[in-house]
Amino acid sequence: MRRLWRWYQQCLAAHPVRTQVVSSEDKDNKDNKEFKVDWKRVGITSSFGFAFVGPVGHYWYEYLDRIIRRRFQPNTFKFVASKVAADGFLFGPLDLLLFFSYVGLGQGRSIEQVKEDVKRDFIPALVLGGTIWPAVQIANFRFVPVRYQLLYVNLFCLLDSCFLSWIEQQGDASWKRWFTSFQKIEDQKGKV
């Protein structure tokens, strides 16, 4: 295990983006291997990790650290809280929106179907994910060096990918209607 870790560190030092891309690709397909492999979905979720999470995540964590480091002393409460807030309010929703859109289009759904799926699934996934990701990111931004932050997050993304697949497979479940009922209230307020 130690040898594998050293090899990963060498790869990260020599080719940081490429290494982060490869480690991001793999976690998105793990949830599809439990019983029956849906190779199309494996390919779609893997390519999302490869094309988006790896390169964008690599630069996001470096850029975020550089920006927040200018304003706050590293490892202070304000430093960590600012990073968690930026990640939760900027990167998280964007990643979620792109994931649902990319997977939907990759599975052959029309743009209208994808819009409906996003409308149905985005808020529940964002709210439920918002109960887990802040704690993950507090530990990440407080204890994990920037160069390993994407790898750390990818370990939790494995669980998140399972969760997002489950959300998507729930369709129009009754528990989701509770979240979307708030949208209807807001729509009615706008009409008054």
C-alpha positions as CSV (number, residue, x, y, z in Angstrom):
1,M,0.0,0.0,0.0
2,R,2.8,2.3,0.8
3,R,4.4,1.7,-2.5
4,L,1.1,2.5,-4.3
5,W,0.9,5.7,-2.3
6,R,4.5,6.7,-3.3
7,W,3.7,5.9,-6.9
8,Y,0.6,8.1,-6.8
9,Q,2.6,11.0,-5.2
10,Q,5.3,10.7,-8.0
11,C,2.6,10.7,-10.7
12,L,0.9,13.7,-9.0
13,A,4.3,15.6,-8.9
14,A,5.2,14.9,-12.5
15,H,1.7,15.2,-14.1
16,P,-0.8,16.8,-11.6
17,V,-3.7,17.4,-14.0
18,R,-3.4,14.0,-15.8
19,T,-3.2,12.2,-12.5
20,Q,-6.2,14.0,-11.1
21,V,-8.1,13.3,-14.3
22,V,-7.5,9.6,-14.1
23,S,-8.4,9.4,-10.4
24,S,-11.6,11.4,-11.1
25,E,-12.7,9.1,-13.9
26,D,-12.7,5.9,-11.9
27,K,-14.9,6.9,-9.0
28,D,-17.9,7.8,-11.1
29,N,-18.4,4.2,-12.4
30,K,-18.0,2.2,-9.2
31,D,-21.7,2.4,-8.3
32,N,-22.6,0.7,-11.6
33,K,-20.7,-2.6,-10.9
34,E,-22.6,-4.0,-7.9
35,F,-25.1,-6.4,-9.6
36,K,-25.4,-5.9,-13.3
37,V,-23.0,-3.7,-15.2
38,D,-24.6,-1.1,-17.4
39,W,-21.6,-0.4,-19.6
40,K,-23.3,2.6,-21.2
41,R,-23.8,4.2,-17.8
42,V,-20.3,3.3,-16.7
43,G,-18.9,5.0,-19.8
44,I,-21.1,8.1,-19.4
45,T,-20.3,8.6,-15.7
46,S,-16.6,7.8,-16.2
47,S,-16.3,10.3,-19.1
48,F,-18.0,12.9,-16.9
49,G,-15.3,12.4,-14.2
50,F,-12.6,12.3,-16.9
51,A,-13.8,15.3,-18.8
52,F,-15.1,17.6,-16.1
53,V,-14.3,16.6,-12.5
54,G,-10.6,15.8,-13.1
55,P,-9.4,18.9,-14.9
56,V,-11.9,21.3,-13.5
57,G,-11.5,20.0,-9.9
58,H,-7.8,20.2,-10.1
59,Y,-7.8,23.9,-11.1
60,W,-10.8,24.6,-8.8
61,Y,-9.0,23.5,-5.6
62,E,-5.7,25.3,-6.6
63,Y,-7.5,28.5,-7.5
64,L,-9.8,28.4,-4.5
65,D,-6.8,28.0,-2.2
66,R,-4.9,30.9,-3.9
67,I,-7.8,33.3,-3.7
68,I,-8.8,32.5,-0.1
69,R,-5.2,32.4,1.1
70,R,-4.9,36.1,0.0
71,R,-7.6,37.1,2.5
72,F,-7.3,34.7,5.4
73,Q,-4.5,33.0,7.3
74,P,-4.5,29.3,6.3
75,N,-6.2,26.7,8.6
76,T,-8.1,29.4,10.5
77,F,-11.8,29.2,10.9
78,K,-12.4,32.0,8.3
79,F,-10.1,30.3,5.8
80,V,-11.8,26.9,6.1
81,A,-15.3,28.4,6.3
82,S,-14.7,30.6,3.2
83,K,-13.5,27.6,1.2
84,V,-16.5,25.5,2.3
85,A,-18.9,28.2,1.5
86,A,-17.4,28.9,-2.0
87,D,-17.3,25.2,-2.8
88,G,-20.9,24.6,-1.6
89,F,-22.5,27.6,-3.3
90,L,-20.4,27.7,-6.5
91,F,-18.8,24.5,-7.4
92,G,-21.3,22.1,-5.9
93,P,-24.4,23.3,-7.7
94,L,-22.6,23.6,-11.0
95,D,-21.2,20.1,-10.7
96,L,-24.6,18.7,-9.8
97,L,-26.4,20.5,-12.7
98,L,-23.8,19.4,-15.2
99,F,-23.8,15.8,-13.9
100,F,-27.6,15.4,-14.2
101,S,-27.5,17.1,-17.7
102,Y,-24.5,15.1,-19.0
103,V,-25.8,11.8,-17.8
104,G,-29.3,12.5,-19.1
105,L,-28.1,13.5,-22.6
106,G,-25.6,10.7,-22.6
107,Q,-28.5,8.2,-22.0
108,G,-30.3,9.6,-25.0
109,R,-32.9,11.7,-23.3
110,S,-34.1,14.8,-25.1
111,I,-33.2,18.3,-23.9
112,E,-36.8,18.6,-22.6
113,Q,-36.6,15.3,-20.7
114,V,-33.3,16.4,-19.2
115,K,-34.8,19.7,-18.1
116,E,-37.7,17.8,-16.4
117,D,-35.2,15.4,-14.8
118,V,-33.1,18.3,-13.5
119,K,-36.2,20.2,-12.3
120,R,-37.3,17.0,-10.4
121,D,-33.9,15.9,-9.1
122,F,-31.7,19.0,-8.6
123,I,-33.2,20.5,-5.4
124,P,-33.6,17.2,-3.5
125,A,-30.0,16.2,-4.4
126,L,-28.7,19.7,-3.5
127,V,-30.5,19.8,-0.2
128,L,-29.6,16.2,0.8
129,G,-26.0,16.5,-0.5
130,G,-25.8,19.8,1.5
131,T,-26.1,17.8,4.7
132,I,-23.0,15.7,3.9
133,W,-20.6,17.8,1.8
134,P,-19.9,20.6,4.2
135,A,-18.5,18.1,6.8
136,V,-16.4,16.4,4.1
137,Q,-15.1,19.7,2.9
138,I,-14.3,21.0,6.4
139,A,-12.0,18.1,6.9
140,N,-10.6,18.4,3.4
141,F,-9.8,22.1,3.6
142,R,-8.5,21.9,7.2
143,F,-6.3,18.8,7.1
144,V,-5.6,17.8,3.5
145,P,-2.8,19.4,1.4
146,V,-4.2,21.1,-1.7
147,R,-2.5,18.7,-4.1
148,Y,-4.4,15.8,-2.5
149,Q,-7.8,17.5,-2.0
150,L,-9.3,16.2,-5.3
151,L,-8.2,12.6,-4.5
152,Y,-9.8,13.0,-1.0
153,V,-13.0,14.3,-2.5
154,N,-13.1,11.6,-5.1
155,L,-13.3,9.0,-2.4
156,F,-16.5,10.6,-1.2
157,C,-17.6,11.1,-4.8
158,L,-17.8,7.4,-5.0
159,L,-20.6,7.5,-2.4
160,D,-22.1,10.6,-3.9
161,S,-22.2,8.9,-7.3
162,C,-24.1,6.0,-5.8
163,F,-26.4,8.5,-4.1
164,L,-27.0,10.6,-7.3
165,S,-27.7,7.4,-9.3
166,W,-30.2,6.4,-6.6
167,I,-31.9,9.9,-6.7
168,E,-32.2,9.6,-10.5
169,Q,-33.6,6.1,-10.3
170,Q,-36.3,7.2,-7.9
171,G,-38.1,9.0,-10.7
172,D,-41.0,11.0,-9.3
173,A,-41.0,9.5,-5.8
174,S,-43.4,11.0,-3.3
175,W,-40.6,12.2,-1.0
176,K,-39.2,14.3,-3.9
177,R,-42.5,16.1,-4.3
178,W,-42.0,17.6,-0.8
179,F,-38.9,19.5,-2.2
180,T,-40.6,20.6,-5.4
181,S,-43.7,21.8,-3.4
182,F,-41.5,24.8,-2.4
183,Q,-41.0,25.7,-6.0
184,K,-44.7,25.8,-6.5
185,I,-45.2,28.1,-3.5
186,E,-42.5,30.5,-5.0
187,D,-44.2,30.3,-8.4
188,Q,-47.6,31.2,-6.8
189,K,-46.0,34.2,-4.9
190,G,-44.6,35.5,-8.2
191,K,-48.0,35.4,-9.8
192,V,-49.7,37.4,-7.1
